[in-house]
Amino acid sequence: MRRDLVYLADGTLLVEEEVINVDAVPAPVLAAIKARYKTATVSVSEKVTTKGVVTYELQIKNAPVKTVELKADGTWITPKPAAKK
């Protein structure tokens, strides 16, 4: 397991990134990825905590993008959804 920590000059923890097993990724996150990228598989998953807010950053294969970030409830952060016409 790998964990990266970013601190402010005053010692305050700003960001914590922890590599986690895909089994630890919330089901809504995985479901959102499968809904958007049907053939995608997760190669690396990280739990990211920034100022107490938890998100999940995943590297994926077999998709037009390589990295995605979502909230625990499956809401997309990146990439942004395509604009509706």
C-alpha positions in Angstrom: 0.0 0.0 0.0 1.3 3.5 -0.9 0.2 6.7 0.8 1.2 10.2 -0.3 0.7 13.2 2.1 0.8 16.9 1.2 1.3 19.4 4.1 1.0 23.1 4.2 4.0 25.0 5.6 2.3 25.2 9.0 2.1 21.4 9.2 -1.6 21.2 8.3 -2.4 18.1 6.3 -3.8 19.3 2.9 -4.1 16.1 0.8 -3.9 12.4 1.5 -3.7 9.9 -1.4 -3.9 6.2 -0.6 -3.7 3.4 -3.1 -6.5 1.0 -2.3 -7.7 -2.4 -3.6 -10.5 -2.0 -6.2 -12.7 -4.0 -3.8 -12.5 -1.0 -1.4 -13.9 1.4 -4.0 -17.6 2.2 -3.3 -20.1 0.3 -5.5 -21.6 3.5 -6.9 -18.2 4.7 -8.2 -17.6 1.4 -10.0 -21.2 1.4 -11.4 -20.8 5.0 -12.7 -17.6 4.0 -14.5 -19.2 0.9 -16.1 -22.3 2.9 -17.1 -20.1 5.4 -19.0 -17.3 3.1 -20.2 -18.8 -0.3 -20.7 -15.5 -2.1 -21.4 -13.3 -0.2 -18.9 -11.3 -2.0 -16.2 -9.7 -0.4 -13.2 -5.9 -0.7 -13.1 -5.1 1.6 -10.1 -7.5 3.0 -7.5 -6.8 5.8 -5.0 -8.8 7.2 -2.1 -8.1 10.9 -2.0 -8.9 13.0 1.0 -8.7 16.8 0.6 -9.6 19.0 3.5 -11.8 16.1 4.8 -13.6 15.5 1.5 -13.1 12.0 0.1 -13.0 11.3 -3.6 -11.8 8.3 -5.7 -9.2 8.7 -8.5 -9.0 5.6 -10.8 -6.8 4.8 -13.7 -8.7 2.8 -16.2 -8.0 0.7 -19.3 -10.2 0.1 -22.4 -11.7 3.6 -22.3 -11.2 6.9 -24.2 -9.8 8.4 -21.0 -7.1 7.1 -18.7 -8.0 8.7 -15.4 -11.3 9.5 -13.7 -12.3 11.1 -10.4 -15.6 10.6 -8.7 -17.3 11.2 -5.4 -18.2 8.2 -3.2 -21.8 8.4 -4.4 -20.8 8.0 -8.1 -21.0 11.7 -9.0 -18.4 12.6 -11.7 -15.7 15.1 -11.0 -13.5 14.4 -14.0 -13.9 14.0 -16.9 -16.9 16.3 -17.0 -20.0 14.9 -18.7 -20.3 15.8 -22.4 -22.5 18.9 -22.9 -26.0 18.1 -24.1 -27.0 19.6 -27.4 
